[in-house]
Amino acid sequence: MTTPEVRARGTRLPKTARRSQLLGAAREVFVAQGYHAAAMDEIADRAGVSKPVLYQHFPGKHELYLALVDQHAKEIVDAVRGALASTKDNKLRGALAIAAFFDFIDGEGESFRLIFESDLTNDAAVQQRVNWVHQECADAIAEIIAEETGLPDEKSELIGIALGGMAHTAARYWFRAGRTMPREEAIRMVAMLVWRGIAGFPRLHEGHDEDIAALPLPNSRQGDLSEALAATSPVENARRSVTDVRRDNVSDVHTA
């Protein structure tokens, strides 16, 4: 990761803007060095402020770190829940939830390291926040599982935990391996594995089984989801694509 330049001192900012600037500088330092090696002096220098200004907003390094974890924990949970709320098509919901993990892992600044690779997970406050992320994402995914399979809550939640873990672990591997395949292809592969696993359970919607390869996915986290899903409903888009794909042979569908 390229080390950003130290920001110039002397610029007066509103309190909210200053806090955001300090959090950005702290993220850069914590991600690059980890919690224990990071110093408040370096964070202040990176932000272009004096240490007293930094301490006006955050009483200590631990509080600053927790504020960052809170910020990015909310980011990934909101992204997963937003993906699941964007359509009623359960297969598309699953694929978009997986895409949310990939987008978070591939996001600017490698903020995911504060959640999934923190060197402070033995700290009770940090662990509580990390556990909250896993539980919130699992609960959101479990709603799809229960809706699609009719499984009871405790079983749906267990599967939700497993699928959320699979998604962020796969996304982190893809990122660390150097993005050796296109993002969309990686997401579709994980989504196909997930859906074929779910298909092993009795399902309440047997007639609704579009191919993963036909599902529309946003090109990136910056992409407009409404454009990616087109003006018509996601279900109709998927069905229309699948109708075309099924004219080819089965091997062509798998290749896609």
N, C-alpha and C positions, 0 to 999 in steps of 0.2 A: 504494500500500500504506500503511495506517495505521501511523504510528510508535508502537510500544508504549511504555508508560510505563517510566521507570527503576525498577528494583526496589529495595525498601528494603534498606539495609545492616544488618548485625548478626546475621542469622539463621545459625546454625551448621548445616551439613548434612554427612551422610556423604560420603566422598570420591567415590563413584560418582554420587551425586545432585548434588554440586557440579560435577563435570565435565560432567554433562548440562546443568545450568543455564548453565554458561559456553559450551558449544557452542550452546545455543539463542540466547543473547545475541549471540554471534559471528555466527551465521547471519543474524540480523536486520540487523546492521551491514554484513556483507559483501554481502548481497543488495541492500541499499539503496544502498550507496556503491561497491561493487567493492573488489577487494583493495587497490589502490594508495592509494585515498583513505581507507580504513578505518584507524583508530588504536586501539592497545591501550587507551589512556586511555578512549575512548568505549565500548569493549567492556566494560571493567571497570565503568564507571559504569552501563551498561545492565544488567549482571548484579547490580549492587548490592554489589560487592566492591572491595577495594583492588587496586591493580596488583600488589603482591607476592603476593596470593592467586592472581591470574590467572597469574602467572609460576611459581607453585608447580606448576601443572598443565600449563602449556604454556611452553616456554622462549622462544618467540618467535612473531611473527605468522605466519610461514611455516608453522611446525609446527602452529599452531592451524588455519590454513586447510586444510592437508593432512588433519588429523583430521576436519574437516567433510566434505571431499570423499570421504574413505574411508567415512564414515557414510552419505552419500547415494548414493554409487556402489553400495554393498552393498544399499541399499534398492531401487533400481530393478532391479538384477540379480535379487535375491530375488523381487521382484514378478513379473517376467517368467517366471522359472523356476517360480514357484508357480502362475501361471496355466496354464502348459503342462502341469504335473503334475496339474492338477485334473480332467482328463478324458482319455479316449482318443480322443475324436472330434476329428479333425484340423482340421476347419473351425471347430469351437467353440474349439479351442486357439488357432488363429490370431486369432479375434475377441477372446478373453480376453487374449492377449498385447498386442494393440493397445490394449485397455481399460487394461492396466497402465501403458502409456506415458501415456495420457490422464490417469489418476489421479495419476501422479507429477507431471506438468506442472501439474495443477490442484490439487495438494496445498497444505496450509497453509504459508505462509512463502515460497513460490516458490523452494524449494530447488533446483529443476531448473536454475536459473541458474548454480549452482556447477559443474554437470556440462556442460551444453550451451551455456552462454553466458558462461563464465568469461573474465575479462580477464587471466588469467595462463596462458593455454594455451601461451605460449612457454617456460614453466618446465618443465623436463624431468620433474620429479616429478609435476606436475599432468597433463601430457600423457600420461604413462604410465598414470595412473589413468583418465583419460578414454578412452584407447584400450582399456583393460581392460573398461570398461563396454560399449563398442561390440562388442568381440570376444566377450565372454561372452553378450550378448544375441543376437548373430549366430549363435553356435554353437548356442544353444538353439533358435532358429528353424530353423536348418539341419537339425536332427534331424527336424523335421516335414516339411521339403521332401524330404529323402532318403527318408523313410518313405512319403510320398504319391506321389512321382514315380520313385523308384529312381535318381535322378541320383547321380553319384559325389560324394565328399565335397567336392572343390574347387569344383564347380559349385553344390552346395547351400549351401556357405559364402558364396559370392559373392552368391547370391540372399538369404541370410540377412542379410548386410550391407545390401543394398539395401532389404529390407523393414523392417528395424529403423530405418534412416535415414528411410524414408518415414513410419513411424509417429510418431517423435518430432518430425519436422518438421511434419507435419500437426497434431499435438496442440499444438505451440507456436503455430502460426498460428491455430488455433481459439481458444486462450487469449488471444493478443494482439489478435485481432479482436473480443474482447468476448463470446465464447461465443454467437455469433449464431444457433446452432441447438442443440437439446438434445444433451447429451453422447452419449446412446445413438444418436441419429441420425447424429452425426458418426462414431462408431466403426463403425457398420454400413456407412456409405458407404466408409470406408477398407478395411474388411474385405472388402466386395464387390469393390472394385478389386483387392485382393491376390489373392483367390481366383480371380477371372476370369483374372488373369495366370498363376497357377499352372496353371489349367486348360488353358493353351496348351501345356503339356508333356505327354508321354505319362504316364499315371497308372496306378498299380497298383490303385486302388480305384474304378473307374469307376461302380460301382453305388451308391456312397456319396456323394450330392451334394445334401444338404439346402440349402434356400434360406437365405441369410444372414438375411433378415427374420424367419425362424422361430426363430432361435437365441436361447436365453435368456441375457441378460447381466445382471450385477449392476447395481443402480441407481447405486451409488457405491462408492468405496473403503471406506466404512464399512459397506456392506451385507454381510450374511453370505452368502458364496458358496454355502454348502450350501443356503440358502433359495432363492437365485436359480436354482440348478440343480434344485431340488425334490427330493423324496424318491427318485424314480426316476432311472435313469441319464440322463445328458445326451443320449446317442444316442436313447434312446426318447422323451424329451421333444421333441427336435427332429423326429423322424420323425412323432410324433403331430401336432405343429403343422403340419408340411408337408402332411400328408394333408388337413387342413382347408383350408389355403391353396390347394392345387392344385384344389380344387373350383371356385374362382373362375377368371376368365380371366387370361391372362398379364399384361395391363396392370395388373390389380389387384395381382398379386404384386410387380411392379416398383414400383408406388406405395407398397406397404407397406415 
